[in-house]
Amino acid sequence: MLKKKETTNWTVSEPIKGLIAGVIMMIVVFSIAYFVFGLVPFS
């Protein structure tokens, strides 16, 4: 993962990976809050 063969590929893939990780974390947090605490954010 630390190999930088193509600079363009690295600069494009890194922000996308960060964005996907952030979205997944948000989904996990809201899912846990919804199932564990019974919270309904959109009510």
Sequence and secondary structure as in RCSB ss.txt:
>XXXX:A:sequence
MLKKKETTNWTVSEPIKGLIAGVIMMIVVFSIAYFVFGLVPFS
>XXXX:A:secstr
    S HHHHHHHHHHHHHHHHHHHHHHHHHHHHHHH   TT 
